[in-house]
């Protein structure tokens, strides 16, 4: 959950609107307390959503588990839906950052084959599905507030576009043809469904086996 929280915090500091605005010292401590408050609320919300499902999760239980006041919850997130969206943004930001870092590292090591780069990113994405399996299970279940389905479709379209560009290699900036678009759609769908299986794996060894097998399948499909 670090990536999007850090981005929000940076925006608040830059704009002078965060709770820690007002300089160093006391202001910095206030910002740190606000960040700790947000973290406690998100952690509690994830646990309650996981235990109850989004629809049956209650604000009262989230507040009780977090030890944070209901006023602070509404101040930071506006309610249950805001908590859900913040958790989803944190997970997707971490998945995207992990995949991008893996592709960048492979390029630095001299890899130029588009399929190999794509697999490096896919493997990193799938690892996050295991490392953040509690959150991944929540979102893969498809439950959520009004508008969450559209939010997920928009993110999927973004991933398909990114994967299409990556798979095309040096010509990635040129318009993609229908076969390339369909291939990227199929591969991205396979990765998404694999994430569901990985998030529900019994243990890390099983998750690693699934990731390895999925990557082998992706290579065969991509070639």
KOLPAVEX-974113 format. One record per residue: residue number from 0; x, y, z of N, C-alpha, C in turn. Coordinates in Angstrom, 1 decimal, padded with zeros to 4 digits, m for minus. Each point is the difference from the previous one (the first is absolute). Layout:
// KOLPAVEX-974113
  num  n.east  n.north    n.up  ca.east  ca.north   ca.up  c.east  c.north    c.up
  NUM       X        Y       Z        X         Y       Z       X        Y       Z
...
***
This chain:
// KOLPAVEX-974113
  num  n.east  n.north    n.up  ca.east  ca.north   ca.up  c.east  c.north    c.up
    0   000.8   m001.2   000.0   m000.8     001.2   000.0   000.9    001.3   000.0
    1   001.2   m000.2  m000.2    000.9     001.2   000.1  m000.1    000.9  m001.1
    2  m000.1   m000.5  m001.3    000.1     000.8  m001.1  m001.0    001.1  m000.1
    3  m001.3   m000.3   000.0   m001.0     001.1  m000.1  m000.1    000.8   001.2
    4   000.3   m000.5   001.2    000.0     000.8   001.2   001.1    001.0  m000.1
    5   001.2   m000.4  m000.5    001.1     001.0  m000.1  m000.3    001.0  m001.0
    6  m000.7   m000.3  m001.1   m000.4     000.9  m001.0  m001.0    001.0   000.6
    7  m001.0   m000.4   000.7   m000.9     000.9   000.6   000.7    000.9   001.0
    8   000.9   m000.6   000.8    000.7     000.8   001.0   000.8    001.1  m000.7
    9   000.7   m000.4  m001.1    000.8     001.0  m000.8  m000.9    001.1  m000.5
   10  m001.1   m000.3  m000.5   m001.0     001.0  m000.5  m000.4    000.9   001.1
   11  m000.3   m000.5   001.2   m000.4     000.8   001.1   001.1    001.0   000.4
   12   001.2   m000.5   000.1    001.1     000.8   000.4   000.3    001.1  m001.1
   13  m000.1   m000.4  m001.2    000.3     001.0  m001.1  m001.0    001.1   000.0
   14  m001.3   m000.4   000.2   m001.1     001.0  m000.1  m000.2    000.7   001.4
   15   000.7   m000.5   001.0   m000.2     000.7   001.3  m001.4   m000.3   000.6
   16  m000.6   m001.1  m000.4   m001.3    m000.4   000.4  m000.1   m001.1   001.0
   17   001.1   m000.7   000.2    000.0    m001.2   000.9   000.0    000.4   001.4
   18  m000.3   m001.0   000.9    000.0     000.3   001.4   001.4    000.4   000.5
   19   001.0   m000.4  m000.7    001.4     000.3   000.4   000.5    001.3  m000.6
   20  m000.9    000.7  m000.7    000.5     001.3  m000.6   000.3    000.9   001.1
   21   000.9    001.0  m000.2    000.3     000.9   001.0   001.5   m000.1   000.5
   22   000.8   m000.7  m000.8    001.4     000.0   000.3   000.4   m001.2   000.7
   23   001.3   m000.1   000.5    000.5    m001.1   000.6  m000.4    000.0   001.5
   24   000.5   m000.9   000.8   m000.2     000.0   001.4  m001.4   m000.5   000.3
   25  m000.9    000.9   000.6   m001.3    m000.4   000.4  m000.9   m000.4  m001.2
   26   000.2    000.7  m001.1   m000.8    m000.3  m001.2   000.4   m001.4  m000.5
   27   001.3   m000.3   000.0    000.4    m001.3  m000.5  m000.6   m001.1   000.9
   28   000.0    000.2   001.3   m000.6    m001.0   000.9  m001.5   m000.2  m000.3
   29  m000.7    001.1  m000.3   m001.4    m000.1  m000.3  m000.2   m000.8  m001.2
   30   000.8    000.3  m001.1   m000.1    m000.8  m001.2   000.2   m001.5   000.3
   31   001.0   m000.3   000.8    000.3    m001.4   000.3  m001.1   m000.6   000.7
   32  m000.7    000.7   001.0   m001.1    m000.5   000.7  m001.2   m000.3  m001.0
   33  m000.2    001.0  m000.9   m001.1    m000.2  m001.0   000.3   m001.2  m000.9
   34   001.2   m000.3  m000.4    000.4    m001.1  m000.8  m000.3   m001.3   000.8
   35   000.4    000.0   001.3   m000.2    m001.2   000.9  m001.5   m000.2   000.1
   36  m000.8    001.1   000.1   m001.5    m000.2   000.1  m000.5   m000.6  m001.2
   37   000.4    000.4  m001.2   m000.4    m000.5  m001.3   000.3   m001.5  m000.1
   38   001.3   m000.3   000.4    000.4    m001.4   000.0  m000.8   m000.9   000.9
   39  m000.3    000.5   001.2   m000.8    m000.8   000.9  m001.4   m000.3  m000.5
   40  m000.6    001.0  m000.6   m001.3    m000.1  m000.6   000.0   m001.0  m001.2
   41   001.0    000.1  m000.9    000.1    m000.9  m001.1   000.2   m001.4   000.4
   42   000.9   m000.2   001.0    000.2    m001.4   000.5  m001.2   m000.6   000.6
   43  m000.7    000.8   000.8   m001.3    m000.5   000.6  m001.0   m000.3  m001.1
   44  m000.1    000.9  m000.9   m001.1    m000.1  m001.1   000.3   m001.3  m000.8
   45   001.3   m000.3  m000.3    000.3    m001.2  m000.8  m000.4   m001.2   000.8
   46   000.3    000.0   001.3   m000.4    m001.2   000.8  m001.5   m000.2   000.1
   47  m000.7    001.1   000.1   m001.5    m000.1   000.1  m000.6   m000.4  m001.3
   48   000.5    000.6  m001.1   m000.5    m000.4  m001.3   000.3   m001.5  m000.3
   49   001.2   m000.4   000.4    000.3    m001.4  m000.2  m000.9   m000.9   000.8
   50  m000.3    000.3   001.2   m000.8    m000.8   000.9  m001.5    000.0  m000.4
   51  m000.5    001.2  m000.3   m001.4     000.1  m000.2  m000.5    000.2  m001.5
   52   001.0    000.3  m000.8   m000.4     000.4  m001.4  m000.3    001.5   000.0
   53   000.1    000.6  m001.1   m000.2     001.5   000.0  m001.5    000.4   000.4
   54  m001.0   m000.7  m000.5   m001.3     000.4   000.3  m000.4   m000.1   001.5
   55   000.5   m001.0   000.6   m000.3    m000.2   001.5   000.9    000.6   000.9
   56   001.1    000.6  m000.5    001.0     000.7   000.9  m000.7    001.3   000.5
   57   000.3    000.2   001.3   m000.6     001.2   000.7   001.0    001.0   000.4
   58  m000.3    001.2  m000.1    000.9     001.1   000.5   000.3   m000.2   001.4
   59  m000.9   m000.3   000.8    000.2    m000.2   001.5   001.1   m001.0   000.3
   60   000.0   m001.1  m000.7    001.0    m001.0   000.2   001.4    000.5  m000.5
   61   000.0    000.7  m001.1    001.3     000.5  m000.5   000.6    001.0   001.0
   62  m000.9    000.9   000.6    000.5     000.9   001.0   000.5   m000.7   001.2
   63  m000.8   m001.0   000.5    000.4    m000.8   001.2   001.4   m000.6  m000.2
   64   000.2   m000.7  m001.2    001.2    m000.7  m000.2   001.2    000.9  m000.2
   65  m000.2    001.2  m000.6    001.1     000.9  m000.2   000.3    000.8   001.2
   66  m000.9    000.2   000.9    000.2     000.9   001.1   000.0    001.5  m000.3
   67  m000.5    000.3  m001.2   m000.1     001.3  m000.5  m001.4    000.5   000.0
   68  m000.3    001.3   000.2   m001.3     000.5   000.2  m000.8   m000.1  m001.4
   69  m001.3    000.0   000.1   m000.8     000.0  m001.2   000.1    001.3  m000.7
   70   000.3    001.1   000.7    000.2     001.3  m000.6   001.2    000.0  m000.9
   71   001.1   m000.6   000.5    001.2    m000.1  m000.8  m000.2   m000.9  m001.2
   72  m000.7   m001.0   000.1   m000.3    m000.9  m001.2  m000.7    000.8  m001.1
   73  m001.0    000.7   000.4   m000.7     000.8  m001.0   000.8    001.2  m000.5
   74   000.9    000.5   000.8    000.9     001.1  m000.4   000.9   m000.4  m001.1
   75   000.6   m001.2   000.3    001.1    m000.5  m001.0  m000.6   m000.7  m001.2
   76  m001.1   m000.7   000.2   m000.5    m000.9  m001.1  m001.4    000.2  m000.4
   77  m000.8    000.8   000.7   m001.3     000.3  m000.3  m001.0   m001.1   000.2
   78   000.5   m001.2   000.5   m000.9    m001.1   000.2   000.5   m001.3  m000.5
   79  m000.8   m001.0   000.0    000.4    m001.4  m000.3   000.5   m000.1  m001.4
   80  m000.7    000.6  m001.0    000.4     000.0  m001.4   001.4    000.6  m000.2
   81   000.3    001.1   000.7    001.3     000.6  m000.1   001.1   m000.9   000.5
   82  m000.2   m000.7   001.0    001.0    m001.0   000.5   000.2   m001.1  m001.0
   83  m001.0   m000.5  m000.6    000.1    m001.0  m001.0   000.8    000.5  m001.2
   84  m000.3    001.2  m000.5    000.7     000.5  m001.1   001.5    000.3   000.3
   85   000.3    000.4   001.2    001.4     000.3   000.4   000.8   m001.3   000.1
   86  m000.7   m001.1   000.5    000.7    m001.3   000.1   000.3   m000.5  m001.4
   87  m001.0    000.2  m000.9    000.2    m000.5  m001.4   001.1    000.8  m000.7
   88   000.0    001.3   000.2    001.1     000.8  m000.6   001.3   m000.4   000.5
   89   000.1   m000.3   001.3    001.3    m000.4   000.5   000.5   m001.3  m000.6
   90  m000.9   m001.0  m000.1    000.4    m001.3  m000.6   000.4    000.2  m001.4
   91  m000.8    000.6  m000.8    000.3     000.2  m001.5   001.2    000.8  m000.2
   92   000.2    001.0   000.8    001.3     000.8  m000.1   001.2   m000.9   000.3
   93  m000.1   m000.8   001.0    001.1    m000.9   000.3   000.3   m001.0  m001.1
   94  m001.1   m000.6  m000.6    000.1    m000.9  m001.1   000.7    000.6  m001.2
   95  m000.5    001.2  m000.3    000.5     000.7  m001.2   001.5    000.4   000.2
   96   000.3    000.5   001.2    001.4     000.4   000.3   000.9   m001.2   000.0
   97  m000.4   m001.1   000.5    000.8    m001.2   000.1   000.3   m000.5  m001.4
   98  m001.0   m000.1  m000.9    000.1    m000.4  m001.4   001.0    000.9  m000.7
   99  m000.2    001.3   000.1    000.8     001.0  m000.7   001.5   m000.1   000.5
  100   000.2   m000.2   001.2    001.4    m000.2   000.5   000.6   m001.2  m000.5
  101  m000.7   m001.1  m000.1    000.5    m001.3  m000.5   000.4    000.2  m001.5
  102  m000.9    000.6  m000.8    000.3     000.3  m001.4   001.3    000.8  m000.1
  103   000.0    001.1   000.8    001.2     000.9  m000.1   001.3   m000.7   000.4
  104  m000.1   m000.9   001.0    001.2    m000.7   000.4   000.5   m001.0  m001.1
  105  m001.0   m000.6  m000.6    000.3    m001.0  m001.1   000.7    000.8  m001.1
  106  m000.5    001.1  m000.4    000.6     000.8  m001.0   001.5    000.4   000.3
  107   000.2    000.4   001.3    001.3     000.4   000.4   001.0   m001.2   000.0
  108  m000.6   m001.2   000.1    000.9    m001.2  m000.1   000.2   m000.4  m001.4
  109  m000.5    000.8  m001.0    000.3    m000.3  m001.4  m001.2   m000.7  m000.7
  110  m001.1   m000.3   000.7   m001.1    m000.7  m000.7  m000.7    001.0  m001.0
  111  m000.2   m000.5  m001.2   m000.7     000.9  m001.0  m001.2   m000.8  m000.6
  112  m000.1   m001.3   000.2   m001.2    m000.7  m000.6  m001.3    000.4   000.7
  113  m000.9    000.5  m000.8   m001.3     000.5   000.6  m000.7   m001.0   000.8
  114   000.0   m001.3  m000.4   m000.7    m001.0   000.7   000.7   m000.2   001.4
  115   001.3   m000.1   000.0    000.7    m000.2   001.3  m000.2    001.2   000.9
  116  m000.1    001.2  m000.5   m000.3     001.2   000.8  m001.4   m000.1   000.6
  117  m000.9   m000.4  m000.9   m001.4    m000.2   000.4  m000.1   m001.0   001.2
  118   000.7   m001.1  m000.2   m000.1    m001.1   001.0   000.6    000.5   001.4
  119   001.1    000.8  m000.1    000.6     000.5   001.2  m001.1    000.9   000.8
  120  m000.7    000.8  m000.8   m001.0     000.8   000.6  m001.2   m000.8   000.6
  121  m000.4   m001.0  m000.8   m001.1    m000.8   000.5   000.4   m000.8   001.2
  122   001.2   m000.5   000.1    000.4    m000.7   001.2   000.0    000.8   001.2
  123   000.5    001.3  m000.2    000.0     000.9   001.2  m001.4    000.3   000.4
  124  m000.9    000.3  m000.9   m001.4     000.2   000.3  m000.6   m001.1   000.8
  125   000.2   m001.2  m000.5   m000.5    m001.2   000.7   000.5   m000.2   001.4
  126   001.3    000.3   000.2    000.6    m000.1   001.3  m000.7    000.9   001.0
  127  m000.4    001.2  m000.5   m000.7     000.9   000.9  m001.4   m000.6   000.4
  128  m000.6   m000.7  m000.9   m001.3    m000.7   000.3   000.1   m000.9   001.1
  129   001.2   m000.6   000.2    000.2    m000.9   001.1   000.4    000.8   001.3
  130   000.9    000.9  m000.2    000.5     000.8   001.1  m001.1    000.8   000.7
  131  m001.0    000.5  m000.9   m001.1     000.8   000.5  m001.3   m000.8  m000.2
  132   000.1   m001.3   000.3   m001.2    m000.9  m000.3  m001.3    000.4   000.7
  133   000.1    000.5   001.2   m001.3     000.4   000.7  m000.7    001.1  m000.8
  134   000.7    001.0  m000.5   m000.6     001.0  m000.8  m000.4   m000.5  m001.3
  135   000.9   m000.8  m000.6   m000.3    m000.5  m001.4  m001.3   m000.8   000.0
  136  m000.2   m000.9   001.0   m001.2    m000.8   000.1  m001.2    000.9   000.1
  137   000.1    001.1   000.8   m001.1     000.9   000.1  m000.5    000.6  m001.3
  138   001.0    000.4  m000.8   m000.4     000.7  m001.3  m000.3   m001.0  m001.1
  139   000.6   m001.1   000.1   m000.3    m001.1  m001.1  m001.3   m000.6   000.2
  140  m000.6    000.2   001.2   m001.4    m000.5   000.3  m001.0    000.8  m000.8
  141   000.4    001.2  m000.4   m000.9     000.8  m000.8  m001.0    000.8   000.8
  142   000.0   m000.1   001.3   m001.0     000.7   000.9   000.6    001.4   000.2
  143  m000.9    001.0   000.2    000.5     001.3   000.3  m001.1    001.0  m000.1
  144   000.3    001.3   000.2   m001.0     001.1  m000.1  m000.4    000.3  m001.4
  145  m001.0    000.7  m000.1   m000.5     000.4  m001.4   001.1    000.7  m000.7
  146   000.2   m000.4  m001.3    001.0     000.6  m000.8   001.3   m000.8   000.0
  147   000.1   m001.0   000.9    001.3    m000.7   000.1   000.3   m000.9  m001.2
  148  m001.1   m000.5  m000.7    000.2    m000.8  m001.2   000.5    000.8  m001.1
  149  m000.4    001.2  m000.1    000.5     000.9  m001.0   001.4    000.4   000.2
  150   000.4    000.1   001.3    001.3     000.3   000.4   000.9   m001.1  m000.4
  151  m000.4   m001.2   000.2    000.8    m001.2  m000.3   000.2   m000.1  m001.5
  152  m001.1    000.2  m000.8    000.1    m000.1  m001.4   000.9    001.0  m000.6
  153   000.0    001.2   000.6    000.9     001.1  m000.5   001.4   m000.4   000.3
  154   000.3   m000.6   001.1    001.4    m000.4   000.3   000.4   m001.2  m000.9
  155  m000.9   m000.9  m000.3    000.3    m001.1  m000.9   000.3    000.6  m001.4
  156  m000.7    000.9  m000.5    000.3     000.6  m001.3   001.3    000.7   000.0
  157   000.4    000.6   001.1    001.3     000.6   000.1   001.1   m001.0  m000.1
  158  m000.2   m001.1   000.7    001.0    m001.1   000.0   000.1   m000.6  m001.4
  159  m001.1   m000.2  m000.6    000.0    m000.6  m001.4   000.8    000.9  m000.9
  160  m000.2    001.3   000.1    000.7     001.0  m000.9   001.5    000.0   000.3
  161   000.4   m000.1   001.3    001.4     000.0   000.4   000.6   m001.3  m000.5
  162  m000.7   m001.1   000.1    000.6    m001.3  m000.4   000.1   m000.1  m001.5
  163  m000.9    000.6  m000.7    000.0     000.0  m001.5   001.3    000.8  m000.4
  164   000.2    001.1   000.6    001.2     000.8  m000.3   001.3   m000.7   000.3
  165   000.0   m000.7   001.1    001.2    m000.7   000.4   000.3   m001.2  m001.0
  166  m001.0   m000.7  m000.3    000.2    m001.2  m000.9   000.4    000.4  m001.4
  167  m000.3    001.3  m000.4    000.3     000.4  m001.4   001.4    000.4  m000.1
  168   000.7    000.2   001.1    001.4     000.3   000.0   000.3    001.4  m000.5
  169   001.0    000.2  m000.9    000.4     001.3  m000.5  m001.2    000.8  m000.7
  170  m000.9   m000.8  m000.5   m001.1     000.6  m000.8  m001.2    000.3   000.9
  171   000.2   m000.1   001.3   m001.1     000.1   001.0  m000.8    001.3  m000.1
  172   000.6    001.1  m000.5   m000.7     001.3   000.0  m000.9    000.1  m001.2
  173   000.2   m000.9  m001.0   m000.9     000.0  m001.2  m001.3   m000.7   000.3
  174  m001.1    000.4  m000.7   m001.3    m000.6   000.2   000.1   m001.5  m000.1
  175  m000.6   m000.8   000.9    000.0    m001.4   000.0  m001.2   m000.5  m000.9
  176   000.3   m001.1  m000.7   m001.0    m000.7  m000.8  m001.0   m000.8   000.9
  177  m001.0   m000.5  m000.6   m001.0    m000.8   000.7   000.6   m001.3   000.6
  178   000.8   m000.8  m000.8    000.6    m001.2   000.6   000.9    000.3   001.3
  179   000.7    001.1  m000.1    000.8     000.4   001.2  m000.8    000.4   001.2
  180  m001.1    000.7  m000.3   m000.9     000.4   001.1  m000.6   m001.2   000.6
  181  m000.5   m001.0  m000.8   m000.6    m001.2   000.5   001.0   m000.8   000.8
  182   001.2   m000.1  m000.5    001.0    m000.8   000.7   000.3    000.6   001.4
  183   000.1    001.3   000.1    000.2     000.7   001.3  m001.2   m000.2   000.9
  184  m001.2    000.0  m000.6   m001.2    m000.2   000.9   000.0   m001.4   000.5
  185   000.4   m001.0  m000.8    000.0    m001.4   000.5   001.1   m000.2   001.1
  186   001.1    000.6  m000.2    001.1    m000.2   000.9  m000.3    000.7   001.3
  187  m000.5    001.2  m000.1   m000.4     000.8   001.2  m001.1   m000.7   000.8
  188  m000.9   m000.6  m000.7   m001.1    m000.8   000.7   000.5   m001.2   000.7
  189   001.0   m000.7  m000.6    000.6    m001.2   000.6   000.7    000.4   001.3
  190   000.7    001.2  m000.1    000.7     000.4   001.2  m001.0    000.4   001.1
  191  m001.1    000.6  m000.3   m001.0     000.4   001.0  m000.6   m001.2   000.6
  192  m000.3   m001.0  m000.7   m000.6    m001.3   000.5   001.0   m000.7   000.8
  193   001.3    000.0  m000.4    001.0    m000.7   000.8   000.2    000.7   001.3
  194  m000.1    001.3   000.0    000.1     000.8   001.3  m001.0   m000.5   001.0
  195  m001.2   m000.4  m000.5   m001.0    m000.5   000.9   000.4   m001.3   000.7
  196   000.6   m000.9  m000.8    000.5    m001.3   000.5   001.1    000.2   000.9
  197   000.9    000.9  m000.3    001.2     000.2   000.8  m000.4    000.6   001.4
  198  m001.0    000.9   000.0   m000.4     000.6   001.2  m000.7   m001.0   001.0
  199  m000.5   m001.1  m000.6   m000.7    m001.0   000.9   000.9   m001.2   000.1
  200   001.2    000.0  m000.4    000.9    m001.1   000.2   000.2   m000.4   001.5
  201   000.3   m001.3   000.2    000.1    m000.4   001.4   001.3    000.5   000.7
  202   001.0    000.1  m000.8    001.3     000.5   000.6   000.9    000.6  m001.1
  203   001.1    000.5   000.4    000.9     000.7  m000.9   000.5   m000.9  m001.1
  204   000.3   m001.2   000.3    000.6    m001.0  m000.9  m001.1   m000.2  m001.1
  205  m001.2   m000.2   000.3   m001.1    m000.2  m001.0  m000.1    001.2  m000.8
  206   000.0    001.2   000.6   m000.1     001.3  m000.8   001.1    000.1  m001.0
  207   001.3   m000.4   000.4    001.1     000.1  m000.9  m000.2   m001.0  m001.2
  208  m000.5   m001.2   000.3   m000.2    m001.0  m001.1  m001.0    000.6  m001.0
  209  m001.1    000.6   000.5   m001.0     000.5  m000.9   000.6    001.2  m000.8
  210   000.8    000.8   000.6    000.6     001.1  m000.7   000.9   m000.5  m001.2
  211   000.8   m001.0   000.4    000.9    m000.6  m001.0  m000.8   m000.6  m001.2
  212  m001.0   m000.8   000.3   m000.8    m000.6  m001.0  m000.7    001.1  m000.9
  213  m000.6    001.0   000.7   m000.6     001.1  m000.8   000.9    000.6  m000.9
  214   001.2    000.3   000.4    001.0     000.6  m000.8   000.4   m000.8  m001.2
  215   000.1   m001.4   000.2    000.2    m000.9  m001.2  m001.1    000.1  m001.0
  216  m001.2    000.0   000.5   m001.2     000.1  m000.9   000.0    001.4  m000.7
  217   000.3    001.0   000.7    000.1     001.4  m000.7   001.0    000.0  m001.1
  218   001.1   m000.6   000.2    001.1    m000.1  m001.0  m000.5   m000.7  m001.2
  219  m000.7   m001.1   000.2   m000.5    m000.8  m001.2  m001.1    000.8  m000.7
  220  m000.9    000.7   000.7   m001.0     000.7  m000.6   000.6    001.2  m000.8
  221   000.9    000.7   000.6    000.6     001.2  m000.6   000.8   m000.3  m001.2
  222   000.6   m001.2  m000.1    000.8    m000.3  m001.2  m000.8   m000.6  m001.1
***
